[in-house]
Amino acid sequence: MTRSVYVTGIDRGDGRQVVELGVMELLTRQVDRVGVFRPLVHDGPDRLFDLLRARYRLSQDPATVYGLDYHEASAVQAEQGTDELVSRLVERFHQVARDYEVVLVLGTDFADTQLPDELAVNARLANEFGASVIPVVGGRKQTPESVHAETRNAYRAYEVLGCDVLAMVVNRVAAQDREEIRESLTAHLPVPTYVLPDEPALSAPTVSQIAQALGGEVLLGDDAGLARDALDFVFGGAMLPAFIKALTPGCLVVTPGDRADLVVGSLAAHSAGTPPIAGVLLTLDERPGEEILTLSDRLAPGTPVVAVKGGSFPTAGELFAMEGKLNAATPRKAETALGLFERWVDTTGLLERVSAPSSDRVTPMMFEHKLLERARADKRRVVLPEGTEERVLRAADVLLRRGVCDLTLLGPVEQIRKKAADLGVDLVDSQLIDPVTSGLRDRFAAQYAQLRAHKGVTVELAYDVVADVNYFGTLMVQGGLADGMVSGSVHSTAATIRPAFEIIKTKPDAAIVSSVFFMCLADKVLVYGDCAVNPDPDAQQLADIAVQAAATAEQFGVDPRIAMLSYSTGTSGSGADVDKVRKATELVRERRSDLKIEGPIQYDAAVEPSVAATKLPGSEVAGQASVLIFPDLNTGNNTYKAVQRSARAIAVGPVLQGLRKPVNDLSRGALVQDIVNTVAITAIQAQTPAS
């Protein structure tokens, strides 16, 4: 039977989309096939479903998502009664449910509808769908007493109507009241109650949304600038010195278009980071001259300047009435929403109450979700030496919004801040250090000189060496100021990992440093090693790679069944290459008799049950190998790239193994999501005590 979760509210303005997005995130961590159903829908685009479809790669036909629009529902209820309305919606729901393991039901929004007693309709539908209910109560601008009363009344209403209430969520409460409300409700309600504080970045419209709503003309600005949240509005009227003092971080400057002094002054302040602004909105259908626009673009490249026809006063009224929306065009808001949900909701406990069936399949998305969840559960600090690189800054934004780990970014601090401001990235919760000017430089120089004294390194020479961001970051890890390091988006592999070899060194039980890739196929995750570091390992080194890879696999939830790959299977072949693999397999069995291992074995016999049944019948590994060890770098590197392209697999890595503390290398072509995944992996590696 399909499990379903019905998220609904009791009024408008509850920010319920945060909860709907959060529940979807939970479900897709555990289940491969999740469907979405919205019983009643307004005309026009469904921004939330568009976001869910894009973010979670849903293949569901949009036509199956919806039951009836509100006009149809009102007509059916008025002419044929509620039973007929419910009957039609139940039929539509079951058409969706039969194709999915779990269905997320998006309840009605209590907005501009003629539907009588909407709460009762939601309760009736949830019961008929066999769905558990999560009611959401809005707490914005309410006292703790009123929130308490409204939440208890909502629970009683759904309980009296026979609903299985999974949990209560109170959203958008004042931050200072959150704990008082939580304690009060927990003492009086028999189900888990989660209380989320109001998050200004979620309710703030983006500059792009403002421009569209006001019919504005974008004179300057790139996509990143237009995606910035307008956290405040500052209206121009004063002279420039007083006006600059009124600017607030993330504000949208609103000024008549003929005030060139305020335009240039605002952008100059943004360029200096005092403070960074969201953009400039010009009113009265006035535009500065070309020379002012050119200067503005050079002062703050990418920062939006938008012109509108209305005057400042009517424009102000429209601005204050706007609220930000979660949609596919605002991925940063989605990350903020998920970070808020995951911080204040016991996601593990809620998922257990949902009782969603665990899938035997592990999709790439499920694996990526698990990485973030594991890292968040025991937060560590990761240092990112490439603090001025755009992809690193965007990844840092995601990691901080999701609360995955603590971050230290290295580089010229003002340059990092300016680049972050231009991208709309909030680094307020991160640590920024310039190795060149840091007070740690003298200390690190002395430490490095001592470590490398046998190579003739003096303190004076070390002082220059440790100004390098990768050496500085590695010394932070070695000294316990960070738990791990990720670099390589603009540095070579050698520049990234050489400091780790010199400073951190290998674990006592590791003969070499090696690497693995997590190959996320359509329905499972395999571990490939070594595809990045060791060109031609001997039998002893190959055995070490296998043992390390098994430990890495276990750490990330992959049951290790090791296949030692060669061009022949079992005893069918001979020669130096296959003998090396055979010897390595014997060495692994001697070191770790508890590990399931087979070798030499060909790739098809390792992963394909039908081939394994012929070539190695009865093997515990053949046909179901999860850790595949290649005999050399040439074979491994080409194979992982071939599988990545031909099977459209997601390759996460390389993940270095064998170091005393985690340092990982990025590809110079790494995407933002690659960096996010690698940082999460590094944080998880750091959760295991250093040897």
C-alpha positions in Angstrom: 0.0 0.0 0.0 1.2 3.5 -0.9 2.1 5.7 2.1 1.0 9.3 1.8 1.7 12.5 3.8 -0.8 15.4 3.7 0.7 18.8 4.5 -2.0 21.4 5.1 -2.6 24.6 7.0 -5.3 26.5 8.8 -4.9 29.9 7.3 -2.9 32.0 4.8 0.6 33.2 5.4 1.9 30.2 7.3 4.9 29.6 5.0 3.7 26.1 4.5 5.9 25.6 1.4 8.9 25.4 3.7 7.4 22.4 5.3 6.2 20.8 2.0 9.8 21.2 0.6 11.3 19.8 3.8 9.0 16.8 3.8 9.8 16.1 0.2 13.5 16.3 1.0 13.0 13.7 3.7 11.0 11.3 1.6 13.5 11.4 -1.3 16.3 10.5 1.0 14.7 7.1 1.7 12.4 6.3 -1.2 13.2 6.3 -4.9 9.7 6.8 -6.3 7.9 9.8 -4.7 4.8 11.2 -6.2 3.1 14.6 -5.7 -0.7 15.3 -5.6 -2.4 18.6 -5.2 -6.2 18.1 -4.8 -7.2 21.6 -5.5 -5.3 24.2 -7.5 -5.6 27.7 -8.8 -5.3 28.7 -12.4 -1.8 29.6 -13.5 1.6 28.1 -12.9 2.2 26.0 -9.8 5.6 27.4 -8.7 6.1 24.9 -5.9 5.6 21.8 -8.1 7.9 23.3 -10.7 10.5 23.6 -7.9 9.9 20.1 -6.7 10.1 18.7 -10.2 13.4 20.5 -11.0 15.1 19.9 -7.7 14.1 16.2 -7.3 14.2 15.3 -11.0 10.6 14.1 -10.9 9.4 12.3 -14.0 5.8 12.6 -13.0 3.5 13.9 -15.7 2.3 17.4 -14.5 -1.2 16.6 -15.7 -1.5 13.8 -13.0 -0.5 16.2 -10.2 -3.8 18.0 -9.9 -7.3 17.0 -8.9 -9.6 19.9 -9.7 -9.2 23.6 -10.0 -11.1 25.7 -7.4 -13.8 26.8 -9.8 -14.6 23.2 -10.7 -14.5 22.2 -7.1 -16.9 24.9 -6.0 -19.3 24.1 -8.7 -19.3 20.4 -8.0 -19.8 21.0 -4.3 -22.6 23.5 -4.8 -24.4 21.3 -7.4 -23.7 17.8 -6.3 -22.5 18.0 -2.7 -19.3 17.4 -0.8 -19.4 13.6 -1.2 -19.2 13.9 -5.0 -16.4 16.4 -4.8 -14.4 14.0 -2.5 -15.2 11.0 -4.6 -13.7 12.7 -7.7 -10.6 13.7 -5.8 -10.1 10.3 -4.3 -10.3 8.7 -7.7 -7.6 11.1 -9.1 -5.4 10.5 -6.0 -5.4 6.7 -6.5 -4.5 7.1 -10.1 -1.3 8.8 -8.9 -0.7 6.6 -5.9 -0.6 3.3 -7.8 2.6 4.4 -9.5 4.6 5.5 -6.4 5.8 4.2 -3.1 5.0 7.4 -1.3 2.8 10.4 -2.2 3.2 13.9 -0.8 -0.1 15.7 -0.8 -0.1 19.5 -1.0 -3.2 20.7 0.9 -5.3 23.7 0.0 -4.0 27.2 0.7 -7.1 29.0 2.1 -6.6 31.8 -0.5 -9.4 33.6 -2.3 -11.6 30.5 -2.5 -15.4 30.1 -2.3 -14.9 26.6 -0.9 -16.8 26.4 2.5 -15.2 24.9 5.5 -11.8 24.3 3.9 -10.2 22.7 7.0 -12.9 20.1 7.1 -12.4 19.3 3.4 -8.7 18.9 3.9 -9.4 16.5 6.9 -11.9 14.5 4.9 -9.5 14.2 1.9 -6.7 13.1 4.2 -8.8 10.4 5.7 -10.1 9.2 2.3 -6.5 9.1 1.0 -5.4 7.2 4.0 -2.8 9.9 4.6 -1.2 11.1 7.8 -1.5 14.8 8.3 1.0 17.6 9.2 -1.0 20.7 9.9 1.0 24.0 9.7 0.2 27.0 11.9 1.4 30.5 11.0 2.9 32.4 14.0 4.1 35.6 12.4 3.3 38.8 14.4 1.5 36.8 17.0 2.0 36.5 20.8 3.1 33.2 22.2 -0.3 32.9 23.9 -2.2 33.2 20.6 0.1 30.8 18.8 -0.3 28.3 21.6 -4.1 28.5 21.5 -4.3 28.4 17.7 -2.0 25.4 17.5 -3.9 23.4 20.1 -7.2 24.3 18.4 -5.9 23.1 15.1 -4.7 19.8 16.5 -8.1 19.2 18.2 -9.9 20.1 15.0 -8.0 17.5 12.9 -8.2 14.9 15.7 -11.9 15.3 16.1 -12.3 14.9 12.4 -10.6 11.5 12.6 -7.2 12.4 11.2 -3.9 10.6 11.9 -1.9 13.7 12.9 1.8 12.9 12.3 3.2 16.1 13.8 2.3 19.8 14.2 4.5 22.5 12.7 4.4 26.2 13.8 6.1 28.4 11.4 7.3 32.0 11.2 7.3 32.8 15.0 9.5 35.5 16.4 12.9 34.1 17.1 12.9 35.2 20.7 9.6 33.4 21.3 10.5 30.1 19.6 11.7 28.2 22.7 8.8 29.4 24.9 6.3 28.3 22.3 8.0 24.9 21.8 8.1 24.1 25.5 4.5 25.1 26.0 3.1 23.1 23.1 5.3 20.0 23.8 3.8 19.9 27.3 0.2 20.0 26.0 0.2 18.0 22.7 0.6 14.2 22.3 2.4 14.5 19.0 5.8 16.0 18.1 5.5 19.7 17.6 8.2 21.6 15.7 8.5 25.4 15.9 10.4 27.3 13.2 11.5 30.9 13.6 10.7 33.6 10.9 13.5 33.8 8.4 13.7 37.2 6.7 15.5 35.8 3.7 12.5 33.6 2.8 9.9 36.3 3.0 12.1 38.9 1.2 11.5 39.2 -2.6 14.4 38.9 -4.9 15.3 41.8 -7.1 14.2 39.8 -10.1 10.7 39.2 -8.6 10.4 43.0 -7.8 11.4 43.9 -11.3 8.8 41.5 -12.8 6.0 42.6 -10.4 6.6 46.3 -11.1 7.1 45.9 -14.8 10.7 47.3 -14.4 13.4 47.6 -17.0 16.7 46.1 -16.0 19.4 48.6 -16.9 22.3 46.8 -15.2 22.8 43.5 -13.5 23.5 39.8 -14.1 21.5 36.8 -13.1 23.4 36.4 -9.8 22.6 40.0 -8.9 19.0 39.8 -9.8 18.7 36.7 -7.6 19.7 38.7 -4.5 17.1 39.0 -1.7 15.9 42.5 -0.9 16.1 42.3 2.9 15.2 45.9 3.5 14.2 49.1 1.5 16.0 52.3 1.9 14.4 55.3 0.2 16.5 58.1 -1.2 15.8 61.7 -0.4 18.5 62.9 1.9 21.9 64.2 0.9 24.5 61.6 0.1 26.4 61.5 3.5 23.3 61.0 5.5 21.9 58.6 2.9 25.0 56.3 3.0 24.6 56.1 6.8 21.1 54.8 6.3 22.1 51.8 4.1 21.7 48.3 5.6 23.1 45.0 4.5 21.0 43.5 1.6 18.8 46.6 1.2 17.3 47.7 -2.0 17.9 51.4 -2.6 14.8 53.2 -4.0 15.5 56.6 -5.4 14.2 58.9 -8.2 16.1 58.1 -11.3 17.6 61.6 -11.5 19.5 61.3 -8.3 22.8 60.2 -9.9 24.7 61.0 -6.7 22.7 58.4 -4.7 23.0 55.8 -7.4 26.8 56.1 -7.6 27.2 56.5 -3.9 25.1 53.4 -3.1 27.1 51.3 -5.6 30.4 52.7 -4.3 29.4 51.7 -0.8 28.5 48.2 -2.1 31.9 47.9 -3.8 33.6 48.8 -0.5 31.4 46.3 1.3 30.0 49.0 3.6 27.4 47.6 3.3 26.7 45.3 0.4 23.3 46.1 -1.1 20.8 44.1 -3.1 20.5 46.7 -5.9 19.0 50.0 -6.9 15.4 50.8 -8.0 14.9 54.0 -9.9 11.5 55.6 -9.8 9.6 58.2 -11.8 10.6 56.6 -15.1 13.9 58.6 -15.0 17.2 57.1 -16.1 20.8 58.3 -15.4 22.9 59.2 -18.4 25.1 56.6 -20.1 28.2 57.9 -18.4 26.6 57.3 -15.0 25.5 53.8 -15.9 29.0 52.9 -17.3 30.6 54.2 -14.0 28.0 52.2 -12.0 28.7 49.0 -13.8 32.4 49.4 -13.2 31.9 50.2 -9.6 29.8 47.2 -8.8 29.7 44.7 -11.8 26.6 42.5 -11.7 24.7 44.7 -9.2 21.2 45.3 -10.6 19.8 48.7 -11.4 16.1 48.6 -12.4 13.9 51.5 -13.6 10.2 51.6 -13.0 7.5 54.1 -14.1 5.8 54.8 -10.7 6.7 57.4 -8.1 8.6 56.5 -4.9 5.4 56.6 -2.7 3.2 54.3 -4.7 6.2 52.0 -5.4 6.9 51.8 -1.7 3.3 50.5 -1.0 3.8 47.8 -3.6 7.2 46.8 -2.3 6.0 46.4 1.3 3.2 44.2 0.1 5.5 41.8 -1.7 6.7 38.5 -0.3 9.4 36.2 -1.6 8.3 33.0 -3.2 9.9 29.6 -3.4 10.2 28.5 -7.0 12.6 26.9 -9.4 14.2 30.3 -10.2 15.2 30.9 -6.6 17.4 27.9 -5.6 19.1 29.9 -2.9 15.7 30.4 -1.1 15.2 26.6 -1.4 18.5 26.0 0.3 17.6 28.5 3.1 14.2 26.8 3.5 15.7 23.4 3.8 18.4 24.6 6.2 15.7 26.1 8.4 13.6 22.9 8.3 16.5 20.7 9.1 17.7 22.8 11.9 14.5 22.9 13.9 12.7 19.7 12.9 13.8 16.3 14.2 14.0 14.9 10.7 15.1 11.4 11.8 12.1 11.1 14.2 9.7 12.5 11.7 10.8 10.1 9.0 10.4 7.2 11.4 6.8 8.3 12.1 6.1 8.5 8.4 7.1 4.8 8.2 8.0 5.2 4.6 9.2 2.0 3.1 13.0 1.9 2.7 14.1 1.4 -0.9 16.6 -1.3 -1.8 17.7 1.0 -4.6 20.1 3.9 -3.8 19.8 6.6 -6.4 22.3 9.4 -6.9 20.0 11.9 -5.3 19.4 9.6 -2.3 23.2 9.2 -1.9 23.8 13.0 -2.1 21.0 13.6 0.5 22.6 11.0 2.9 26.0 12.8 2.6 24.5 16.1 3.7 22.5 14.4 6.5 25.5 12.5 7.8 27.7 15.6 7.8 25.1 17.8 9.5 24.6 15.2 12.3 28.1 15.8 13.7 29.3 19.1 12.3 33.0 19.6 11.5 35.0 22.6 10.3 36.4 22.3 6.7 38.9 24.8 5.3 38.5 26.0 1.7 41.8 27.5 0.5 40.3 28.9 -2.7 38.1 31.5 -1.1 38.0 33.9 -4.0 36.8 31.3 -6.6 33.2 31.8 -7.6 32.2 28.1 -7.6 33.7 27.7 -4.1 31.8 30.7 -2.8 28.5 29.4 -4.3 29.2 26.0 -2.7 29.9 27.7 0.6 26.6 29.4 0.3 24.7 26.1 -0.1 26.7 24.4 2.8 26.1 27.3 5.2 22.4 27.6 4.4 21.9 23.9 4.9 24.0 23.9 8.1 26.2 21.0 6.7 29.5 22.1 8.3 31.4 25.1 9.6 33.7 26.7 7.0 36.9 28.7 6.9 37.7 30.4 3.6 41.3 31.5 2.8 42.4 34.4 0.7 42.5 38.2 0.7 39.5 38.9 3.1 38.2 42.1 1.4 38.5 40.4 -2.0 36.5 37.4 -0.7 33.8 39.7 0.8 33.5 41.8 -2.3 33.2 38.7 -4.6 30.6 37.2 -2.2 28.6 40.4 -2.1 28.6 40.6 -5.9 27.3 37.0 -6.0 24.8 37.6 -3.3 26.5 35.0 -1.1 26.1 35.4 2.7 29.3 34.4 4.5 28.4 35.9 7.9 28.6 32.5 9.5 32.0 31.6 8.0 35.5 32.4 9.1 37.7 34.3 6.6 41.5 34.3 6.9 44.2 35.9 4.8 47.3 33.7 5.2 49.6 36.6 4.2 48.4 38.8 7.0 47.3 36.2 9.5 48.7 36.2 13.0 49.0 32.4 12.5 51.7 32.8 9.8 54.7 33.0 12.3 53.4 30.0 14.2 52.9 27.9 11.1 56.3 28.9 9.7 58.0 27.6 12.9 56.0 24.4 12.7 56.7 23.8 9.1 60.4 24.5 9.5 60.6 22.0 12.3 58.7 19.3 10.2 60.9 19.9 7.2 64.2 20.6 8.9 65.7 17.4 7.5 65.1 18.9 4.0 67.0 22.1 5.0 63.9 24.3 5.4 64.6 27.3 7.5 62.1 29.5 9.3 62.7 32.2 6.8 61.9 29.9 3.9 59.0 28.4 5.7 57.5 31.9 6.3 57.2 32.2 2.5 55.9 28.7 2.0 53.0 28.9 4.5 51.6 32.0 2.8 50.5 29.6 0.1 46.8 28.9 0.8 47.1 25.1 0.5 50.0 24.9 2.9 48.3 27.3 5.3 45.0 25.2 5.1 46.9 22.0 5.6 48.6 23.4 8.7 45.2 24.4 10.0 44.1 20.8 9.7 47.3 19.5 11.3 47.0 21.9 14.2 43.3 21.1 14.9 42.0 24.5 13.7 40.1 22.8 11.0 39.0 19.1 10.7 39.6 18.8 6.9 40.5 20.6 3.7 39.1 20.7 0.2 41.0 22.4 -2.6 41.8 21.9 -6.3 39.2 23.9 -8.2 41.9 26.2 -9.5 45.0 24.4 -8.2 46.7 21.2 -9.6 46.4 17.9 -7.8 50.1 18.1 -6.8 49.6 21.6 -5.3 46.6 20.4 -3.3 47.9 17.1 -1.9 51.7 17.7 -1.7 51.3 19.7 1.6 49.3 16.9 3.1 52.0 14.3 2.3 54.6 16.6 3.9 52.6 17.7 6.9 49.7 15.4 7.8 51.3 12.1 6.4 49.7 8.7 6.3 47.9 6.7 8.9 50.1 4.1 10.7 48.2 1.3 9.1 48.3 2.7 5.6 51.3 2.0 3.3 50.2 4.6 0.7 47.7 7.3 0.1 45.1 6.3 -2.5 41.7 7.4 -3.8 38.2 6.1 -4.6 35.3 7.4 -6.5 31.7 6.9 -5.5 30.0 5.9 -8.7 26.3 6.7 -8.3 24.5 4.6 -10.9 20.7 4.7 -11.5 19.9 2.2 -8.7 23.1 1.7 -6.6 26.4 3.1 -5.5 29.7 1.4 -6.3 33.2 2.3 -5.0 36.0 2.5 -7.6 39.6 2.6 -6.6 42.3 3.7 -7.3 41.4 5.9 -10.3 43.4 9.1 -9.5 46.6 8.7 -7.5 48.8 5.6 -7.9 49.9 4.8 -11.5 51.0 1.2 -11.1 50.7 -0.2 -7.6 52.4 -3.4 -6.7 50.6 -6.3 -5.0 51.3 -5.0 -1.5 50.0 -1.5 -2.5 47.0 -2.9 -4.3 46.1 -4.9 -1.2 46.4 -1.7 0.9 44.1 0.2 -1.6 41.5 -2.6 -1.3 41.5 -2.6 2.5 41.3 1.2 2.6 38.5 1.3 0.0 36.5 -1.2 2.1 36.8 1.0 5.2 35.8 4.0 3.1 32.8 2.1 1.7 31.7 1.1 5.2 32.0 4.7 6.5 29.6 5.8 3.8 27.0 3.1 4.2 28.1 0.8 1.4 28.5 -2.9 2.4 32.0 -3.8 1.0 32.1 -6.8 -1.3 35.5 -6.4 -3.0 36.3 -7.4 -6.6 40.0 -7.3 -7.5 39.7 -6.7 -11.2 41.8 -8.2 -13.9 41.5 -9.4 -17.5 40.7 -12.9 -16.4 38.5 -14.6 -13.8 39.6 -17.2 -11.2 42.4 -19.4 -12.4 41.7 -19.0 -16.1 44.6 -16.6 -16.8 48.3 -16.2 -16.1 51.0 -13.6 -16.5 52.6 -10.9 -14.4 49.5 -8.6 -14.3 47.0 -11.2 -13.2 49.5 -12.7 -10.8 49.9 -9.3 -9.1 46.1 -9.2 -8.6 46.0 -12.8 -7.3 48.8 -12.0 -4.8 47.1 -8.8 -3.7 43.9 -10.8 -3.1 45.7 -13.2 -0.9 47.3 -10.4 1.1 43.9 -8.9 1.8 42.6 -12.2 3.0 45.6 -12.5 5.4 45.1 -8.9 6.7 41.3 -8.9 6.9 39.8 -12.4 6.9 36.4 -10.8 7.7 36.2 -9.0 4.3 34.3 -10.6 1.4 36.7 -10.5 -1.6 37.1 -12.2 -5.0 40.0 -11.9 -7.4 41.2 -12.0 -10.0 37.8 -11.3 -11.6 36.6 -9.5 -14.7 34.3 -6.5 -14.5 31.3 -8.2 -16.0 31.6 -11.2 -13.6 31.9 -8.8 -10.7 28.7 -6.8 -11.3 26.5 -9.0 -13.5 24.7 -11.9 -11.7 24.1 -13.9 -14.9 27.8 -13.8 -15.9 28.8 -14.5 -12.3 26.6 -17.6 -12.2 28.6 -19.1 -15.1 32.1 -18.0 -14.2 32.1 -18.1 -10.4 29.0 -19.9 -9.1 28.6 -19.8 -5.4 30.8 -16.7 -4.9 29.8 -14.2 -2.2 31.1 -11.3 -4.3 30.7 -12.2 -8.0 27.7 -10.6 -9.5 27.2 -8.3 -6.5 30.5 -6.5 -6.0 30.3 -3.1 -4.5 34.0 -2.2 -4.2 35.9 -2.6 -7.5 39.7 -2.3 -7.3 41.5 -1.7 -10.6 45.0 -3.1 -11.2 46.4 0.3 -12.3 45.6 3.9 -12.9 45.3 3.6 -16.6 42.5 1.0 -16.3 40.8 2.7 -13.4 40.7 6.2 -14.7 39.5 5.3 -18.2 36.8 2.9 -16.8 35.4 5.4 -14.3 35.1 8.0 -17.1 33.6 5.5 -19.5 31.0 4.5 -17.0 30.3 8.1 -16.0 29.6 9.0 -19.6 27.9 5.9 -21.0 25.8 5.1 -17.9 25.2 8.7 -17.0 26.5 8.0 -13.6 27.4 10.7 -11.1 31.1 10.3 -10.0 31.7 11.7 -6.6 35.4 12.1 -5.9 38.2 11.5 -5.9 38.1 10.8 -2.2 41.6 10.5 -0.7 42.2 7.7 1.8 45.1 6.8 4.0 45.9 10.3 5.4 45.8 10.8 9.1 43.3 13.7 8.6 41.1 14.3 5.5 42.3 16.4 2.6 40.5 16.1 -0.7 41.2 17.2 -4.2 38.7 18.7 -6.6 38.7 18.5 -10.4 39.5 21.9 -11.9 36.2 21.4 -13.8 34.3 20.8 -10.6 30.7 22.1 -10.5 29.1 23.7 -7.5 27.4 20.4 -6.5 30.6 18.5 -6.9 32.2 20.9 -4.4 29.3 20.6 -2.0 29.5 16.8 -2.1 33.3 16.7 -1.6 33.1 19.1 1.4 30.3 16.9 2.9 32.5 13.8 2.4 35.4 15.5 4.0 33.3 16.5 7.0 32.1 12.9 7.3 35.7 11.5 7.1 36.6 14.0 9.9 34.0 12.5 12.2 36.2 9.4 12.6 39.0 10.2 15.1 42.4 10.8 13.6 44.8 8.0 13.9 
